[in-house]
Amino acid sequence: MRASERAAQIWSVLALAAHNRQVLTYDIVSKLIGVPRQGLGQLLEPIQSYCLLKEIPPLSILVVNRTGIPGVGFIAAHDIPREQLRVFDHQWLDESPPTPEELQKAVTDMPSNGRPPQGQNGESREASDGLAMSQALAALAGRGAFADIEDASEWQRDLRRDRPLPGREGDAH
């Protein structure tokens, strides 16, 4: 099964989860579709790219790690709880889901993890990567993803602050 076909399969799972106002862990999605957890990022990218292109809430935001946040490849939103509410409020089941071909085209038109599957139009991988990153950053800027950040240095310090691991809050290291 091609990646875009798996992405279409995940779309349906996530649309139902959104309808039920649920978030799903990578482990749950992995078990539901029979793909190793480590391979889910590349399958979620077409969904993220499609949502960015269509300017609809980022459906892939419903897939989270054990700490309740999306993985490192998720770039479609900064305020995770607010965007999850937008996803919950969207009427996913009233719309036709994208086809595998539409999802693949979305990745080609707007690679959203900064790494296109291959250089396009004969470009070197580095040039293609730069274009992909430029497109992803332009999409984020267009959505005002980081408009509420007043002090970038403070924001970075907060993001990098050590946090307790779930179930290990009382451990001393």
N, C-alpha and C positions, 0 to 999 in steps of 0.2 A: 504494500500500500504506500502510495506517495505521501510526502509530508503534507501537501495541501489537502489530500483526502483525510488524513488524520486530523488536520486543523478543522476541517468541516465537521468531523465527528465531535471534536472538543467543543466547537461552537454550540452544537445542540445541547450538550451537557451543561455548558455555562448559561445558555439561555434559560434552561429549566431552573438552574440554581438561582439565577437572577429573579425569575418569576416567584420562587419560593423564599427570596431574600436570604440566600445562603452564600457563604464563602466556602471554598473547598481547598484543602491542602494539596500540595503537589503529590503526596502519597496517595490520597483518595483518587485524584484524577488518574494517576498512574495505574491504579488497580482497576478503575472503571474502563479504561481504554486499552489496557494491556501493553503499555509502553513503559520502559524503565524511567524512573523519576528524572534521571540525569538527561534524558532526551526531550523532556517537555519544553524547555526553553525555545528550541528551534521550531517546535510545533505551535507554540503560542505566538511567535513572531508574526505569522500571517494574520492572525486575529487582531493583534495590536496595530499592525500596518493598515489593515482594512478600516478599523475604527478611526484611526488618525485621518486617513484619506477622506472618509465619508463624514468626518466631524460629528461622530456619534460617541456616546460614553464608552470608555475603554473596557470592553467586556472581559478582557484577560486579567483585569484587576481583581477578579474574584478568586484567582488561584494564588494562594499564599503559602509561605513557609510556616514553620512551627511557631514563629514569633508573631504571625498574623500580618506580615507584609509581603508584597510580591517580590520575586527574585530580582537580581541585579540587572537583568535584561529589560525589565519593565521601565519605560521612560515616558509613558503617556500621561502621567499626572504626578503632582507633588503632594497634594492633600488627599491622602489615600482614603480616609473615612468619608470625606465629602464626595469624592468621585464614586466610591462604592454605593453611596445613597443615590447618586444620579443613575448608576447602572441598575439599581433595584427599581427605580421609578420608570425607566424606559420600558416600553411595551415590546419586548423582544419576540414574544410568541405571536404578535399580530403581523410581523414582517416575515418575508421569505428569507431564509438564511442564505448567505453567499455560497456560491458554488466553489468547488475546489479551484477551478480556473480563476475565478474572481479573487480568491484568497492568494493564489500564486502571483497574479498580476499586481496585487497590492504590495507584495514584498519586492517585486521588481521595480514598481513605481516609487515606493518609499520604504526602503529597508529600515527597520526601526530598532535594530540592535547594533547598528554601526558596522555590520559585517555582511555584505551581500554574498549570496551563494557563490558567485564567481565574478571576475571582472567583466564589465559589460562593454560592448562596442570595442573590444580589443584593448581596453585600458589595462594598465598594470593593476595588481591587487591593491597597492597603496593608493593609487589615484581613485580607484573605485571605492575604497574604504573612506577616503576623504570626502568624496561626493555623498556617500551614504550618511556620514556623520553630519555633513552640512545640511542635508535634507531633514534629518531627524531633529537637529537643533532649530531649523527654521519652523518645523511643525510645532515644536514645543513653544517657541517664541510666539507663534501665531495664536496659540491657545492660552497664552499668559500663564504658563505653567509655574513660573518662578516669580511672578509679579509681586507676591506678598513677602518676598525676602528683602528685608531692609539692609541687613549687614551680612554680606556673603561669608566673611571670615567667621563671624559668630555662628552662622548656620552650619558651616563646615565643622567647627569645633563641636557643636551639638551632635551632629551626625556621627562623628568619630568617637564620641564619648563611650567608654566601656559601659555595657549594660549587663545585668545578670541574665544568665541563660535560664529558660523555663525549667523549673524543677530543681534548680541549683542556686536559688536565691540565698540560702543560708550557708553555702560552702565558702570557706575562706581559702584564698589562693595566695 
